[in-house]
Amino acid sequence: MKRIFLLTAIYLLSFSLIQAQEESPYFLISKSTESVAEGIAKAKSALSESGFKIIGEYHPEQSENLAVVCYTHPKLEEIALGFSDRGALASALKIGLKKEGETLHISMINPMYLFYAYFIDGVDKQEDVLRSISNEAIAAMQTVGTMKEPFGGTLDKKKLQKYHYKMMMPYFTDAEELKSFDSFNDGLKTIRQNLEAGAGETQKVYELVYPDKEVAVWGVGLKNAEDGEAHFLPIIGNDHVAAMPYEIILQGNTASILPGKYRIALHWPELTMGTFMKIMSTPGDIKKTMEKLTE
């Protein structure tokens, strides 16, 4: 009886530790003397050879010393579309590159960190598959570099599922609606045309469209020198460059974004209130820019 009790206690303790596992938003994969272009090529090749799909790349801040590679996986897309509350936002994963002096830093957003934050209700049913996708992405990048050093802070699953920066700050479910169109196709046409024209000094980085589900997601580069990436990234830290680009999602006939006070804080969880105050206009600036894509 004592042995059964002991084994049960060990099992419950192990289970609780697994449940409380903390996730960092990023992994540092490698440091090298390679060029940004060489790093991009290696990351894209590693991901493609492991079954991932490259969907876009760009230079945040319009800086040749910064780059992001965006990718997805067919199984991830399928799972993401099963979450009705903007789940498709988690379809796009990102690799960040930063050249600092002679050193190229390559990092990646931790997929599980994003999955726990964006999928929330029902994630338990898909957790094993999502963990497998995450592990495959990490394994692919281990052919680029073997460091896998977590950075950017830590949050456990439960905190990620109900994340907000401070009291009275928004949650994932507090998305900001930008515009309701006459139909999904009307919204799709409008946003595409505006991105093609660079409305609001924007750049289309990637596009994921699922007509049968009436869902579309775009990664959008924010090019305005005064209130875009060149303004806020140096303040809050472009080591977290894999947080970019910002997304706009069209579901049915409604276009929306995650509020900046949620999305920025989630990707920079160690951000102090003092630093956040230095970019206090940024969430509103981002919303105004994204609204221009819906006009």
Stockholm file with secondary structure:
# STOCKHOLM 1.0

chainA/1-295         MKRIFLLTAIYLLSFSLIQAQEESPYFLISKSTESVAEGIAKAKSALSESGFKIIGEYHPEQSENLAVVCYTHPKLEEIALGFSDRGALASALKIGLKKEGETLHISMINPMYLFYAYFIDGVDKQEDVLRSISNEAIAAMQTVGTMKEPFGGTLDKKKLQKYHYKMMMPYFTDAEELKSFDSFNDGLKTIRQNLEAGAGETQKVYELVYPDKEVAVWGVGLKNAEDGEAHFLPIIGNDHVAAMPYEIILQGNTASILPGKYRIALHWPELTMGTFMKIMSTPGDIKKTMEKLTE
#=GR chainA/1-295 SS CHHHHHHHHHHHHHHHHHHTCEECSEEEEEEESCCHHHHHHHHHHHHHHTTCEEEEEECGGGCTTEEEEEEECHHHHHHHHTCTTTGGGGGCEEEEEEEETTEEEEEEECHHHHHHHHHCTTHHHHHHHHHHHHHHHHHHHTTTCSCCEEESCCEEHHHHHTCCSSTTCCCTTCCEEEEECSSHHHHHHHHHHHHHHTTTTEEEEEEEEEGGGTEEEEEEEECCTTTSHHHHHHHHCGGGGGGCSEEEEEETTEEEECCHHHHHHHHSTTCCHHHHHHTTTHHHHHHHHHHHTTC
#=GC SS_cons         CHHHHHHHHHHHHHHHHHHTCEECSEEEEEEESCCHHHHHHHHHHHHHHTTCEEEEEECGGGCTTEEEEEEECHHHHHHHHTCTTTGGGGGCEEEEEEEETTEEEEEEECHHHHHHHHHCTTHHHHHHHHHHHHHHHHHHHTTTCSCCEEESCCEEHHHHHTCCSSTTCCCTTCCEEEEECSSHHHHHHHHHHHHHHTTTTEEEEEEEEEGGGTEEEEEEEECCTTTSHHHHHHHHCGGGGGGCSEEEEEETTEEEECCHHHHHHHHSTTCCHHHHHHTTTHHHHHHHHHHHTTC
//
